Amino acid sequence: MEQRKAPEQPKPPKAYEEFVRRFPKLGEAWDAIAEAGNEGPLEDRMRRLIKLAVAVGALREGAVRASVRKALASGIALRDLEQVVALAAGTIGLPAAVAVFSWIREEAEKAKAS
C-alpha cells in the first residue's frame, strides 16, 4: 500500500516565529494543544474546515487567514472555504461575512501569486 505524503504546510508568519523563539515553552504548549486537538475520528479536511468555521465565528482575522493558508496548502478548494462563510453569514451577520470573505480572497490571491 502506497503511503500518501502529507502536504507541505505554509511557513508560519515571521511574528509567530519570533514569538516562539522568545517564549519557547509557549510555542511547545501551543504545539501540544494542536496535536491533542487532532486526536479523534475526524479527517484532516474536516478538521481544517471546522477550525476555519470557529475562526470565522469568532471573527479572528489572523486565525481565519492562517486557516485559509493551511487549507489551500492541503488541497481544499477555495469554493469550499467560501461556503463556510456563506453558512456563517446568518449567524455573524452580512457585514462580518463580507469582511471574512475578503480575508479569504486575499489569502487565496497570495497563495496563487506564490
MOZI-V202229 format. One line per field, one symbol per residue. ss: DSSP state (2 for helix, 1 for strand, 0 for the rest). phi: phi as a letter, one per 30 degrees, with the letter a starting at -180 (. if undefined). A space follows every 50 residues. Layout:
ss: ???
phi: ???
This chain:
ss: 00000000000002222222220222222222222220000002222222 22222222002222222222222000022222222222222202222222 22222222222220
phi: .dcddddddddddeddddddddbddddddddddddddddkdddeededdd ddddddddhcedddddddedddddjddedddddeddddedccjdeddddd eddddddddddddc
